[in-house]
Amino acid sequence: SIQDPLNDTPYLSRLPPSEWVQDPLLLVATPGRSMKIHRIRRVIDPSYFESPDPLHSETIQKSFMRDDCCNNQSIQLPINNGKEPPLHAHVIDFESNLFAGTALFRIRDTKDWNSIQSMAPTTNDANSMTSQDYFSKYNRKFQMVIRGKFKPDVVMVDCMAGLLLDQHLVTSKKRKVNFPDGLPCEPVTNANIDTKNKSKRSRRLKIGKSPNDDSLPPKWALRAAVKAAAVFSPRMDADLESSNPRIISPLCATAQTISVLREASGEGASRRLDETLVEPSPHDDASLVHDLNMLPTKKLDGSSTDCVQQRKRASDAACDARVQSLAKNPCQGSQMSPCFDPKAEYTFEFLQHLIDYNDLSLDLGKVLGKVRVGGALRGQPIRYVAGVKQRNRKATAELCSMNMYDMDCIWSFDLWHKSLVI
């Protein structure tokens, strides 16, 4: 079996930070999760699934792997910074046991991947470049877009996506502090705390630092992150204080945008991965609501936000129906639930604005400020995962110990920061 990345010394030693192309960040496929990288390319270039050229894959391995590396997990994967001209953002063609497709990552202020000469645009390409900045238009720090096809029939409501770690997080032992009403915090239990000391501690926590250890976040910061995430996904399974920290939600509800290109629709190609993605109307054939099909489609005002909420309500209804169906007949529960169509192409977009990846800090707004979280990770990466809950798991208290190996992998990527390994 594959060692846990936290203890997999050979895995880390293959790519020391001195060789990271986008220092201080490194993006790789999660080891031991059936992830195979086929091609790194620009959006304008043909995908591996359109033209599976083995020579191209060999070129990638020579360019982005050490000579002594022998597995796909050692390939450095591109992170875009949002300033790439149209058609020149870099994407990753990958495949797992359940899914085959393409991924695009954007992180604000990341080092430019085009600085790698072997992947830089040609002179003719440069003529088409225009000045742009994706992140200047949005209040976000991260974007991940996944597009592809499911290989077998997969029950939609069994699919989960989010962050899933292998080891518990370390927090600081700061004393509890009162904050203004409405802020996620823990109340002070000692009513006799000196007012002057309390004020000093409040100012210190507002900038996310402790005089003794500024790399460990307090527990209230982790709970604040969970509460902020829960606003967008009420069915979220989140616990950052357990032995297997996680923030995961049903895939069909947690993605900010989902669209479907059906084989029989004949409506042409989807939007490019580097373009602005928009949630289709539930009345549109590209909407996932047609597949979930658990709530009657109501008349909408046509806004993208309303379309997203309609899809999330449909996902919630499908989850409820799935639980009821399994309770009545565990053997036939899957037959009553909608599945992803292997002939259709699905696009999932994920966004977040809380984590600044360049210094591994949690941005909790102007009042609480930024809180460093790097030390809490204990040398493990931030893992972006989607998977299918294994059918032999009970949807009850067992979730409290859920880990990577309780799900069959759809996709899984590890994002490392230099501070985690040095």
C-alpha positions as CSV (number, residue, x, y, z in Angstrom):
1,S,0.0,0.0,0.0
2,I,1.0,3.6,-0.5
3,Q,2.4,5.4,2.5
4,D,0.6,8.4,3.9
5,P,2.1,11.5,2.2
6,L,3.0,12.9,5.7
7,N,5.4,10.0,6.2
8,D,6.3,9.3,2.6
9,T,9.9,10.7,2.7
10,P,10.8,9.3,-0.8
11,Y,7.8,11.1,-2.3
12,L,8.8,14.4,-0.8
13,S,12.5,14.1,-1.5
14,R,11.9,13.6,-5.2
15,L,10.8,17.2,-5.5
16,P,12.7,19.4,-3.0
17,P,11.5,23.0,-2.8
18,S,14.7,24.2,-4.7
19,E,13.2,22.5,-7.8
20,W,9.7,23.7,-7.5
21,V,8.8,25.7,-10.6
22,Q,6.2,27.9,-8.8
23,D,8.0,28.2,-5.5
24,P,6.6,28.6,-2.8
25,L,3.8,26.4,-4.1
26,L,3.8,22.9,-5.6
27,L,0.7,21.2,-7.1
28,V,0.8,17.4,-7.7
29,A,-1.6,14.5,-8.1
30,T,-2.3,12.8,-4.7
31,P,-0.2,9.6,-4.5
32,G,-1.9,6.2,-4.2
33,R,-5.3,7.5,-5.4
34,S,-5.3,6.1,-9.0
35,M,-4.6,9.5,-10.4
36,K,-2.7,9.4,-13.8
37,I,-1.5,12.6,-15.5
38,H,-1.7,12.4,-19.2
39,R,-0.7,15.8,-20.5
40,I,0.1,19.4,-19.4
41,R,-1.0,21.9,-22.1
42,R,-2.4,25.2,-22.9
43,V,-6.2,25.6,-23.4
44,I,-5.5,26.2,-27.1
45,D,-3.7,22.9,-27.6
46,P,-5.5,19.5,-28.3
47,S,-6.2,17.5,-25.2
48,Y,-4.9,14.0,-24.6
49,F,-8.4,12.6,-25.1
50,E,-8.6,14.1,-28.5
51,S,-5.1,13.1,-29.6
52,P,-3.3,10.7,-27.2
53,D,0.2,11.3,-28.4
54,P,2.7,9.3,-26.2
55,L,5.6,11.5,-27.3
56,H,4.0,14.5,-25.7
57,S,3.7,12.7,-22.3
58,E,7.4,11.7,-22.5
59,T,8.3,15.4,-23.0
60,I,6.3,16.4,-20.0
61,Q,8.1,13.8,-17.8
62,K,11.5,15.0,-19.0
63,S,10.6,18.6,-18.3
64,F,8.8,18.4,-15.0
65,M,10.1,15.2,-13.3
66,R,13.5,14.5,-11.9
67,D,15.5,11.8,-13.7
68,D,15.1,9.4,-10.7
69,C,11.3,9.8,-10.6
70,C,9.2,6.9,-11.7
71,N,5.6,7.8,-11.0
72,N,2.9,10.3,-12.0
73,Q,2.7,11.9,-8.6
74,S,6.1,13.5,-9.1
75,I,5.0,15.6,-12.1
76,Q,4.7,19.3,-11.2
77,L,1.3,20.6,-12.3
78,P,0.6,24.2,-13.4
79,I,-1.1,26.8,-11.4
80,N,-2.3,29.8,-13.3
81,N,-2.3,33.3,-11.8
82,G,-5.2,34.7,-13.8
83,K,-3.0,37.0,-15.9
84,E,-2.6,34.6,-18.8
85,P,-4.0,35.8,-22.2
86,P,-7.0,34.0,-23.7
87,L,-6.2,30.4,-24.7
88,H,-2.9,30.4,-22.9
89,A,-3.9,29.3,-19.5
90,H,-2.4,25.9,-18.7
91,V,-4.6,22.8,-18.0
92,I,-4.0,19.2,-16.9
93,D,-5.4,16.2,-18.7
94,F,-5.8,13.4,-16.1
95,E,-7.6,10.2,-15.4
96,S,-8.7,8.2,-12.3
97,N,-10.6,4.9,-12.1
98,L,-13.9,6.8,-12.1
99,F,-13.3,9.9,-14.2
100,A,-11.3,11.2,-17.2
101,G,-11.0,14.9,-17.9
102,T,-9.1,18.2,-17.6
103,A,-8.4,20.5,-14.7
104,L,-7.6,24.2,-14.5
105,F,-6.2,25.8,-11.4
106,R,-5.9,29.6,-10.7
107,I,-4.4,31.1,-7.5
108,R,-4.0,34.8,-7.0
109,D,-0.4,36.1,-7.1
110,T,1.1,32.8,-8.1
111,K,4.4,32.8,-9.9
112,D,3.9,32.7,-13.7
113,W,4.0,29.2,-15.2
114,N,4.9,30.7,-18.6
115,S,8.4,31.5,-17.2
116,I,9.2,27.9,-18.1
117,Q,10.7,28.3,-21.5
118,S,9.7,25.0,-22.8
119,M,6.0,25.9,-22.3
120,A,6.2,29.6,-23.1
121,P,4.1,30.9,-26.0
122,T,5.7,31.3,-29.4
123,T,6.3,34.6,-31.1
124,N,3.1,34.2,-33.2
125,D,1.1,33.4,-30.1
126,A,2.5,36.5,-28.3
127,N,0.9,38.7,-30.9
128,S,-2.5,37.6,-29.7
129,M,-1.8,38.4,-26.0
130,T,-3.9,41.0,-24.3
131,S,-3.5,42.5,-20.8
132,Q,-6.0,40.9,-18.4
133,D,-6.3,39.8,-14.8
134,Y,-8.9,37.3,-13.8
135,F,-8.7,38.0,-10.1
136,S,-9.0,41.8,-10.5
137,K,-12.7,41.2,-11.4
138,Y,-13.6,38.9,-8.5
139,N,-13.2,38.9,-4.7
140,R,-11.6,35.4,-4.7
141,K,-8.2,33.8,-4.2
142,F,-8.7,30.4,-5.8
143,Q,-10.5,28.8,-8.8
144,M,-10.5,25.1,-9.8
145,V,-12.4,24.0,-12.9
146,I,-12.8,20.3,-13.7
147,R,-14.3,19.1,-17.0
148,G,-14.7,15.5,-18.1
149,K,-16.7,12.3,-18.2
150,F,-17.4,9.7,-15.6
151,K,-16.3,6.2,-16.7
152,P,-18.9,4.0,-14.9
153,D,-22.4,5.0,-13.8
154,V,-21.9,6.9,-10.5
155,V,-24.7,7.8,-8.1
156,M,-24.7,11.6,-8.0
157,V,-25.6,12.0,-4.3
158,D,-22.9,9.5,-3.2
159,C,-20.3,11.9,-4.6
160,M,-18.6,14.3,-2.1
161,A,-16.1,17.1,-2.8
162,G,-13.9,19.5,-0.7
163,L,-10.9,19.3,1.6
164,L,-9.9,16.1,3.3
165,L,-6.7,15.7,5.4
166,D,-4.9,12.7,6.9
167,Q,-3.8,14.1,10.2
168,H,-5.3,16.2,12.9
169,L,-4.5,19.9,12.9
170,V,-2.5,21.6,15.6
171,T,-3.9,24.7,17.3
172,S,-2.4,27.2,19.7
173,K,-3.3,27.3,23.3
174,K,-4.4,30.9,23.4
175,R,-6.9,31.9,26.1
176,K,-10.4,32.5,24.9
177,V,-11.5,36.0,24.1
178,N,-14.8,37.8,23.7
179,F,-15.6,39.4,20.3
180,P,-18.5,41.6,19.1
181,D,-21.9,39.9,18.8
182,G,-22.4,37.9,15.7
183,L,-18.7,36.9,15.2
184,P,-17.7,33.2,15.3
185,C,-15.8,32.9,18.6
186,E,-15.8,31.3,22.0
187,P,-16.9,33.2,25.1
188,V,-14.6,34.0,27.9
189,T,-15.4,31.9,30.9
190,N,-13.4,33.8,33.5
191,A,-15.3,36.9,34.3
192,N,-12.4,38.4,36.2
193,I,-10.0,38.7,33.3
194,D,-8.3,42.0,33.5
195,T,-9.8,44.5,31.0
196,K,-6.4,45.7,29.9
197,N,-5.1,42.2,29.2
198,K,-8.3,41.3,27.4
199,S,-7.9,44.3,25.1
200,K,-4.3,43.4,24.3
201,R,-5.2,39.8,23.5
202,S,-8.1,41.0,21.3
203,R,-5.8,43.2,19.2
204,R,-3.3,40.3,18.9
205,L,-5.9,37.9,17.7
206,K,-7.3,40.4,15.2
207,I,-4.1,40.2,13.3
208,G,-3.9,36.4,13.8
209,K,-0.7,36.3,15.8
210,S,0.5,35.2,19.1
211,P,3.7,36.5,20.7
212,N,4.9,32.9,21.2
213,D,3.8,31.1,18.0
214,D,2.4,32.8,15.0
215,S,2.2,29.6,12.9
216,L,-0.5,27.9,14.9
217,P,-4.1,29.1,14.6
218,P,-6.4,29.2,17.6
219,K,-9.4,26.9,17.7
220,W,-11.8,29.7,17.2
221,A,-10.2,30.4,13.8
222,L,-10.9,26.9,12.6
223,R,-14.4,27.1,13.8
224,A,-14.9,30.4,12.1
225,A,-13.7,28.8,8.8
226,V,-16.2,26.0,9.2
227,K,-19.1,28.4,9.9
228,A,-18.2,30.5,6.9
229,A,-18.2,27.5,4.7
230,A,-21.5,26.2,6.1
231,V,-23.2,29.4,4.8
232,F,-22.7,28.1,1.2
233,S,-23.3,24.5,1.9
234,P,-25.8,23.6,4.7
235,R,-25.3,19.9,4.1
236,M,-21.6,20.2,4.6
237,D,-19.7,17.5,6.7
238,A,-17.1,19.7,8.4
239,D,-14.8,19.1,11.3
240,L,-11.4,20.6,11.5
241,E,-10.7,19.3,15.1
242,S,-11.0,15.6,14.4
243,S,-8.3,13.0,13.6
244,N,-9.2,13.4,9.9
245,P,-10.0,17.1,9.3
246,R,-12.4,17.8,6.5
247,I,-14.7,20.2,4.9
248,I,-16.7,18.2,2.3
249,S,-20.1,18.5,0.8
250,P,-22.2,16.7,-1.8
251,L,-20.5,17.4,-5.1
252,C,-23.8,18.5,-6.8
253,A,-24.3,21.1,-4.2
254,T,-20.8,22.4,-3.3
255,A,-19.7,23.4,-6.8
256,Q,-20.3,27.1,-7.6
257,T,-21.1,26.2,-11.2
258,I,-22.1,22.9,-12.9
259,S,-23.0,22.4,-16.5
260,V,-23.7,19.4,-18.7
261,L,-22.9,18.8,-22.4
262,R,-25.1,15.9,-23.4
263,E,-24.1,13.6,-26.3
264,A,-27.6,13.8,-27.9
265,S,-28.1,17.6,-27.4
266,G,-26.2,18.6,-30.5
267,E,-25.5,22.1,-29.1
268,G,-21.8,22.2,-29.9
269,A,-18.8,22.6,-27.6
270,S,-18.9,23.9,-24.0
271,R,-17.3,27.2,-23.0
272,R,-13.5,27.1,-22.8
273,L,-12.1,26.3,-19.3
274,D,-10.4,29.7,-19.1
275,E,-13.6,31.6,-19.8
276,T,-16.1,32.9,-17.3
277,L,-18.5,30.1,-16.5
278,V,-22.2,30.6,-15.8
279,E,-24.7,28.3,-14.2
280,P,-27.3,27.3,-16.9
281,S,-31.0,27.9,-16.2
282,P,-32.9,24.8,-14.9
283,H,-34.9,25.1,-18.1
284,D,-31.8,24.6,-20.2
285,D,-30.7,21.2,-21.3
286,A,-27.2,21.9,-19.9
287,S,-28.6,22.1,-16.3
288,L,-28.0,19.3,-13.8
289,V,-31.5,19.9,-12.4
290,H,-32.8,17.7,-15.3
291,D,-30.7,14.8,-13.9
292,L,-31.5,15.4,-10.2
293,N,-35.2,15.8,-11.1
294,M,-36.5,15.7,-7.5
295,L,-38.1,19.1,-7.3
296,P,-40.5,20.7,-9.8
297,T,-38.8,23.5,-11.7
298,K,-40.2,26.8,-10.5
299,K,-40.3,30.0,-12.5
300,L,-37.0,31.9,-12.1
301,D,-35.9,35.4,-12.5
302,G,-33.1,34.3,-14.8
303,S,-30.2,35.3,-12.5
304,S,-27.2,33.0,-12.3
305,T,-27.4,33.0,-8.4
306,D,-31.1,31.8,-8.5
307,C,-30.1,29.0,-10.9
308,V,-27.4,27.9,-8.6
309,Q,-29.8,27.8,-5.6
310,Q,-32.3,25.8,-7.7
311,R,-29.7,23.2,-8.5
312,K,-28.6,23.0,-4.8
313,R,-32.3,22.6,-3.7
314,A,-32.6,19.8,-6.2
315,S,-29.5,18.2,-4.9
316,D,-30.7,18.4,-1.3
317,A,-34.0,16.7,-2.4
318,A,-32.1,14.0,-4.2
319,C,-30.0,13.4,-1.1
320,D,-33.1,13.1,1.1
321,A,-34.7,10.6,-1.4
322,R,-31.5,8.6,-1.4
323,V,-31.5,8.2,2.4
324,Q,-35.1,7.2,2.5
325,S,-34.7,4.8,-0.4
326,L,-31.7,3.1,1.3
327,A,-33.6,2.9,4.6
328,K,-36.4,1.0,2.9
329,N,-34.4,-1.2,0.6
330,P,-30.6,-1.1,1.0
331,C,-30.1,-3.5,-1.9
332,Q,-32.0,-1.4,-4.5
333,G,-31.3,2.1,-3.2
334,S,-28.9,2.9,-6.0
335,Q,-31.4,2.0,-8.7
336,M,-33.7,4.8,-7.4
337,S,-31.1,7.5,-7.5
338,P,-29.9,9.6,-10.5
339,C,-26.4,8.7,-11.9
340,F,-23.9,10.7,-13.9
341,D,-24.1,9.8,-17.5
342,P,-20.8,8.3,-18.9
343,K,-21.7,9.7,-22.3
344,A,-22.2,13.3,-21.1
345,E,-19.4,15.8,-20.3
346,Y,-19.7,17.6,-17.0
347,T,-18.0,20.9,-15.9
348,F,-17.5,21.7,-12.2
349,E,-16.2,25.1,-11.0
350,F,-15.0,25.6,-7.4
351,L,-14.1,29.0,-5.9
352,Q,-12.9,30.2,-2.5
353,H,-11.8,33.5,-1.0
354,L,-10.7,32.6,2.6
355,I,-7.3,31.1,2.1
356,D,-4.3,33.1,0.9
357,Y,-2.1,30.3,-0.4
358,N,1.1,32.4,-0.8
359,D,1.5,32.6,3.0
360,L,-1.0,29.9,4.1
361,S,-3.2,32.3,6.0
362,L,-6.9,32.4,6.7
363,D,-8.5,35.7,5.8
364,L,-11.4,36.3,8.3
365,G,-12.2,39.9,7.3
366,K,-11.3,43.3,8.5
367,V,-12.3,42.7,12.1
368,L,-10.5,39.4,12.8
369,G,-7.8,39.8,10.1
370,K,-5.5,37.1,8.8
371,V,-4.6,34.0,10.8
372,R,-1.6,31.8,9.9
373,V,-2.5,28.2,9.4
374,G,0.7,26.6,8.0
375,G,1.8,25.2,11.3
376,A,-1.5,23.6,11.9
377,L,-1.1,21.3,8.9
378,R,1.8,19.4,10.4
379,G,3.6,18.9,7.2
380,Q,0.7,17.7,5.1
381,P,-0.6,19.3,1.9
382,I,-4.0,21.0,1.3
383,R,-5.9,18.3,-0.6
384,Y,-8.7,19.0,-3.1
385,V,-10.6,15.8,-3.5
386,A,-13.8,14.4,-5.0
387,G,-14.9,10.9,-4.3
388,V,-17.7,8.4,-4.0
389,K,-18.6,7.2,-0.6
390,Q,-18.1,3.5,-0.4
391,R,-21.4,1.6,-0.2
392,N,-20.4,-0.4,2.8
393,R,-20.2,2.8,4.9
394,K,-23.1,3.8,7.1
395,A,-24.4,7.4,6.7
396,T,-24.4,7.9,10.4
397,A,-21.8,8.4,13.2
398,E,-19.1,6.7,11.1
399,L,-18.6,10.0,9.3
400,C,-16.7,11.3,12.3
401,S,-13.7,9.1,11.3
402,M,-14.0,9.5,7.5
403,N,-10.7,9.6,5.6
404,M,-9.3,9.4,2.1
405,Y,-9.6,5.6,1.9
406,D,-13.4,5.7,2.7
407,M,-14.0,7.1,-0.7
408,D,-13.3,5.9,-4.2
409,C,-11.4,8.7,-5.9
410,I,-12.9,10.8,-8.7
411,W,-10.0,13.3,-8.6
412,S,-7.5,14.3,-5.9
413,F,-4.8,17.0,-6.0
414,D,-2.3,18.0,-3.4
415,L,-1.2,21.6,-2.9
416,W,2.1,22.0,-1.0
417,H,3.6,25.1,0.4
418,K,7.4,25.4,1.0
419,S,6.9,26.0,4.7
420,L,5.4,22.6,5.1
421,V,8.5,20.7,4.1
422,I,11.4,22.8,5.3
